[in-house]
Amino acid sequence: MASSSVVFACITPHGLPILRELVSDAPNLMARTRESLEQLGMEMRTVEADVILVITPHGLRAEHQFTVAASSYMEGVCQN
């Protein structure tokens, strides 16, 4: 059996203004947060993890239960 370990962990804020494309008329809105998340992404890339696990309060909700949704495919754009 292969050994597993956590090689990187973080807690991050979120919100649409973090995405540069959705800032609209306030380009400095959340600029420091955006820069911090870009730095976090670069640091995360250096560990070359086999699996990335994202835990979020969004998605399927069931009262008084903890739900898990598994996806074998995710898509995004890495901007350096």
Contacts in CASP RR format, 6 or more apart in sequence:
PFRMAT RR
TARGET T0000
AUTHOR 0000-0000-0000
METHOD contacts of the structure
MODEL  1
MASSSVVFACITPHGLPILRELVSDAPNLMARTRESLEQLGMEMRTVEAD
VILVITPHGLRAEHQFTVAASSYMEGVCQN
7 47 0 8 1.000
7 49 0 8 1.000
8 43 0 8 1.000
8 44 0 8 1.000
8 47 0 8 1.000
8 49 0 8 1.000
10 40 0 8 1.000
10 44 0 8 1.000
12 37 0 8 1.000
12 40 0 8 1.000
13 33 0 8 1.000
15 30 0 8 1.000
16 22 0 8 1.000
17 23 0 8 1.000
17 26 0 8 1.000
17 29 0 8 1.000
17 30 0 8 1.000
18 30 0 8 1.000
18 33 0 8 1.000
18 34 0 8 1.000
18 37 0 8 1.000
19 34 0 8 1.000
20 34 0 8 1.000
23 29 0 8 1.000
23 30 0 8 1.000
42 80 0 8 1.000
44 52 0 8 1.000
59 67 0 8 1.000
59 69 0 8 1.000
60 67 0 8 1.000
60 69 0 8 1.000
61 67 0 8 1.000
END
